[in-house]
Amino acid sequence: MAEGKFDITRKFVRVMRTRPNGLIEFEFAVGDPDVAAELVMPKAAFDEFCKANQVELLTDAKSEPADADASDADFHWNLHQATHQRFR
């Protein structure tokens, strides 16, 4: 994110997956989509949450930030990845 562009009125949601039991795993960010909290909610609560926060849905799958260099690569992960793949 470019300096000076942090806008706390913008809120972002990136859906990571829908679990077989219907729970939605997603990331929620305020101001900067690269700094997010991971949340899990039932579909109805998720829909209400998104509406109440007037979020911008991010449809791209998050892999690594564009400005990440190789020395920081070990620090770019989320909880979903940590529970489903083995780390060094």
MODELLER restraints for C-alpha pairs under 7 A, 6 or more apart:
rsr = mdl.restraints
at = mdl.atoms
rsr.add(forms.Gaussian(group=physical.xy_distance, feature=features.Distance(at['CA:1:A'], at['CA:32:A']), mean=6.94, stdev=0.5))
rsr.add(forms.Gaussian(group=physical.xy_distance, feature=features.Distance(at['CA:6:A'], at['CA:31:A']), mean=5.11, stdev=0.5))
rsr.add(forms.Gaussian(group=physical.xy_distance, feature=features.Distance(at['CA:6:A'], at['CA:32:A']), mean=6.26, stdev=0.5))
rsr.add(forms.Gaussian(group=physical.xy_distance, feature=features.Distance(at['CA:7:A'], at['CA:31:A']), mean=4.58, stdev=0.5))
rsr.add(forms.Gaussian(group=physical.xy_distance, feature=features.Distance(at['CA:8:A'], at['CA:30:A']), mean=5.71, stdev=0.5))
rsr.add(forms.Gaussian(group=physical.xy_distance, feature=features.Distance(at['CA:8:A'], at['CA:31:A']), mean=4.47, stdev=0.5))
rsr.add(forms.Gaussian(group=physical.xy_distance, feature=features.Distance(at['CA:9:A'], at['CA:31:A']), mean=6.71, stdev=0.5))
rsr.add(forms.Gaussian(group=physical.xy_distance, feature=features.Distance(at['CA:10:A'], at['CA:30:A']), mean=6.00, stdev=0.5))
rsr.add(forms.Gaussian(group=physical.xy_distance, feature=features.Distance(at['CA:10:A'], at['CA:31:A']), mean=5.25, stdev=0.5))
rsr.add(forms.Gaussian(group=physical.xy_distance, feature=features.Distance(at['CA:11:A'], at['CA:29:A']), mean=5.68, stdev=0.5))
rsr.add(forms.Gaussian(group=physical.xy_distance, feature=features.Distance(at['CA:11:A'], at['CA:30:A']), mean=4.50, stdev=0.5))
rsr.add(forms.Gaussian(group=physical.xy_distance, feature=features.Distance(at['CA:11:A'], at['CA:31:A']), mean=6.11, stdev=0.5))
rsr.add(forms.Gaussian(group=physical.xy_distance, feature=features.Distance(at['CA:11:A'], at['CA:53:A']), mean=6.92, stdev=0.5))
rsr.add(forms.Gaussian(group=physical.xy_distance, feature=features.Distance(at['CA:11:A'], at['CA:55:A']), mean=4.80, stdev=0.5))
rsr.add(forms.Gaussian(group=physical.xy_distance, feature=features.Distance(at['CA:11:A'], at['CA:56:A']), mean=6.10, stdev=0.5))
rsr.add(forms.Gaussian(group=physical.xy_distance, feature=features.Distance(at['CA:12:A'], at['CA:28:A']), mean=5.65, stdev=0.5))
rsr.add(forms.Gaussian(group=physical.xy_distance, feature=features.Distance(at['CA:12:A'], at['CA:29:A']), mean=5.03, stdev=0.5))
rsr.add(forms.Gaussian(group=physical.xy_distance, feature=features.Distance(at['CA:12:A'], at['CA:30:A']), mean=6.33, stdev=0.5))
rsr.add(forms.Gaussian(group=physical.xy_distance, feature=features.Distance(at['CA:12:A'], at['CA:33:A']), mean=5.98, stdev=0.5))
rsr.add(forms.Gaussian(group=physical.xy_distance, feature=features.Distance(at['CA:12:A'], at['CA:55:A']), mean=5.03, stdev=0.5))
rsr.add(forms.Gaussian(group=physical.xy_distance, feature=features.Distance(at['CA:12:A'], at['CA:56:A']), mean=4.73, stdev=0.5))
rsr.add(forms.Gaussian(group=physical.xy_distance, feature=features.Distance(at['CA:12:A'], at['CA:57:A']), mean=5.91, stdev=0.5))
rsr.add(forms.Gaussian(group=physical.xy_distance, feature=features.Distance(at['CA:12:A'], at['CA:58:A']), mean=6.72, stdev=0.5))
rsr.add(forms.Gaussian(group=physical.xy_distance, feature=features.Distance(at['CA:13:A'], at['CA:26:A']), mean=6.62, stdev=0.5))
rsr.add(forms.Gaussian(group=physical.xy_distance, feature=features.Distance(at['CA:13:A'], at['CA:27:A']), mean=5.53, stdev=0.5))
rsr.add(forms.Gaussian(group=physical.xy_distance, feature=features.Distance(at['CA:13:A'], at['CA:28:A']), mean=4.73, stdev=0.5))
rsr.add(forms.Gaussian(group=physical.xy_distance, feature=features.Distance(at['CA:13:A'], at['CA:29:A']), mean=6.56, stdev=0.5))
rsr.add(forms.Gaussian(group=physical.xy_distance, feature=features.Distance(at['CA:13:A'], at['CA:55:A']), mean=6.23, stdev=0.5))
rsr.add(forms.Gaussian(group=physical.xy_distance, feature=features.Distance(at['CA:13:A'], at['CA:56:A']), mean=6.19, stdev=0.5))
rsr.add(forms.Gaussian(group=physical.xy_distance, feature=features.Distance(at['CA:13:A'], at['CA:57:A']), mean=4.98, stdev=0.5))
rsr.add(forms.Gaussian(group=physical.xy_distance, feature=features.Distance(at['CA:13:A'], at['CA:58:A']), mean=5.93, stdev=0.5))
rsr.add(forms.Gaussian(group=physical.xy_distance, feature=features.Distance(at['CA:14:A'], at['CA:26:A']), mean=5.51, stdev=0.5))
rsr.add(forms.Gaussian(group=physical.xy_distance, feature=features.Distance(at['CA:14:A'], at['CA:27:A']), mean=5.13, stdev=0.5))
rsr.add(forms.Gaussian(group=physical.xy_distance, feature=features.Distance(at['CA:14:A'], at['CA:28:A']), mean=6.77, stdev=0.5))
rsr.add(forms.Gaussian(group=physical.xy_distance, feature=features.Distance(at['CA:14:A'], at['CA:57:A']), mean=6.01, stdev=0.5))
rsr.add(forms.Gaussian(group=physical.xy_distance, feature=features.Distance(at['CA:14:A'], at['CA:58:A']), mean=4.90, stdev=0.5))
rsr.add(forms.Gaussian(group=physical.xy_distance, feature=features.Distance(at['CA:14:A'], at['CA:59:A']), mean=6.50, stdev=0.5))
rsr.add(forms.Gaussian(group=physical.xy_distance, feature=features.Distance(at['CA:15:A'], at['CA:25:A']), mean=6.15, stdev=0.5))
rsr.add(forms.Gaussian(group=physical.xy_distance, feature=features.Distance(at['CA:15:A'], at['CA:26:A']), mean=4.23, stdev=0.5))
rsr.add(forms.Gaussian(group=physical.xy_distance, feature=features.Distance(at['CA:15:A'], at['CA:27:A']), mean=6.44, stdev=0.5))
rsr.add(forms.Gaussian(group=physical.xy_distance, feature=features.Distance(at['CA:16:A'], at['CA:25:A']), mean=5.43, stdev=0.5))
rsr.add(forms.Gaussian(group=physical.xy_distance, feature=features.Distance(at['CA:16:A'], at['CA:26:A']), mean=4.99, stdev=0.5))
rsr.add(forms.Gaussian(group=physical.xy_distance, feature=features.Distance(at['CA:17:A'], at['CA:24:A']), mean=6.14, stdev=0.5))
rsr.add(forms.Gaussian(group=physical.xy_distance, feature=features.Distance(at['CA:17:A'], at['CA:25:A']), mean=5.35, stdev=0.5))
rsr.add(forms.Gaussian(group=physical.xy_distance, feature=features.Distance(at['CA:18:A'], at['CA:24:A']), mean=4.57, stdev=0.5))
rsr.add(forms.Gaussian(group=physical.xy_distance, feature=features.Distance(at['CA:18:A'], at['CA:25:A']), mean=6.11, stdev=0.5))
rsr.add(forms.Gaussian(group=physical.xy_distance, feature=features.Distance(at['CA:22:A'], at['CA:42:A']), mean=6.32, stdev=0.5))
rsr.add(forms.Gaussian(group=physical.xy_distance, feature=features.Distance(at['CA:22:A'], at['CA:43:A']), mean=6.61, stdev=0.5))
rsr.add(forms.Gaussian(group=physical.xy_distance, feature=features.Distance(at['CA:23:A'], at['CA:40:A']), mean=6.36, stdev=0.5))
rsr.add(forms.Gaussian(group=physical.xy_distance, feature=features.Distance(at['CA:23:A'], at['CA:41:A']), mean=5.40, stdev=0.5))
rsr.add(forms.Gaussian(group=physical.xy_distance, feature=features.Distance(at['CA:23:A'], at['CA:42:A']), mean=4.47, stdev=0.5))
rsr.add(forms.Gaussian(group=physical.xy_distance, feature=features.Distance(at['CA:23:A'], at['CA:43:A']), mean=6.14, stdev=0.5))
rsr.add(forms.Gaussian(group=physical.xy_distance, feature=features.Distance(at['CA:24:A'], at['CA:40:A']), mean=5.45, stdev=0.5))
rsr.add(forms.Gaussian(group=physical.xy_distance, feature=features.Distance(at['CA:24:A'], at['CA:41:A']), mean=5.37, stdev=0.5))
rsr.add(forms.Gaussian(group=physical.xy_distance, feature=features.Distance(at['CA:24:A'], at['CA:42:A']), mean=6.01, stdev=0.5))
rsr.add(forms.Gaussian(group=physical.xy_distance, feature=features.Distance(at['CA:24:A'], at['CA:43:A']), mean=6.16, stdev=0.5))
rsr.add(forms.Gaussian(group=physical.xy_distance, feature=features.Distance(at['CA:25:A'], at['CA:39:A']), mean=5.90, stdev=0.5))
rsr.add(forms.Gaussian(group=physical.xy_distance, feature=features.Distance(at['CA:25:A'], at['CA:40:A']), mean=4.52, stdev=0.5))
rsr.add(forms.Gaussian(group=physical.xy_distance, feature=features.Distance(at['CA:25:A'], at['CA:41:A']), mean=6.89, stdev=0.5))
rsr.add(forms.Gaussian(group=physical.xy_distance, feature=features.Distance(at['CA:26:A'], at['CA:38:A']), mean=5.76, stdev=0.5))
rsr.add(forms.Gaussian(group=physical.xy_distance, feature=features.Distance(at['CA:26:A'], at['CA:39:A']), mean=5.44, stdev=0.5))
rsr.add(forms.Gaussian(group=physical.xy_distance, feature=features.Distance(at['CA:26:A'], at['CA:40:A']), mean=6.31, stdev=0.5))
rsr.add(forms.Gaussian(group=physical.xy_distance, feature=features.Distance(at['CA:27:A'], at['CA:36:A']), mean=5.63, stdev=0.5))
rsr.add(forms.Gaussian(group=physical.xy_distance, feature=features.Distance(at['CA:27:A'], at['CA:37:A']), mean=5.44, stdev=0.5))
rsr.add(forms.Gaussian(group=physical.xy_distance, feature=features.Distance(at['CA:27:A'], at['CA:38:A']), mean=4.44, stdev=0.5))
rsr.add(forms.Gaussian(group=physical.xy_distance, feature=features.Distance(at['CA:27:A'], at['CA:39:A']), mean=6.06, stdev=0.5))
rsr.add(forms.Gaussian(group=physical.xy_distance, feature=features.Distance(at['CA:28:A'], at['CA:36:A']), mean=5.18, stdev=0.5))
rsr.add(forms.Gaussian(group=physical.xy_distance, feature=features.Distance(at['CA:28:A'], at['CA:37:A']), mean=5.30, stdev=0.5))
rsr.add(forms.Gaussian(group=physical.xy_distance, feature=features.Distance(at['CA:28:A'], at['CA:38:A']), mean=6.39, stdev=0.5))
rsr.add(forms.Gaussian(group=physical.xy_distance, feature=features.Distance(at['CA:29:A'], at['CA:35:A']), mean=5.99, stdev=0.5))
rsr.add(forms.Gaussian(group=physical.xy_distance, feature=features.Distance(at['CA:29:A'], at['CA:36:A']), mean=4.32, stdev=0.5))
rsr.add(forms.Gaussian(group=physical.xy_distance, feature=features.Distance(at['CA:29:A'], at['CA:37:A']), mean=6.41, stdev=0.5))
rsr.add(forms.Gaussian(group=physical.xy_distance, feature=features.Distance(at['CA:64:A'], at['CA:76:A']), mean=6.37, stdev=0.5))
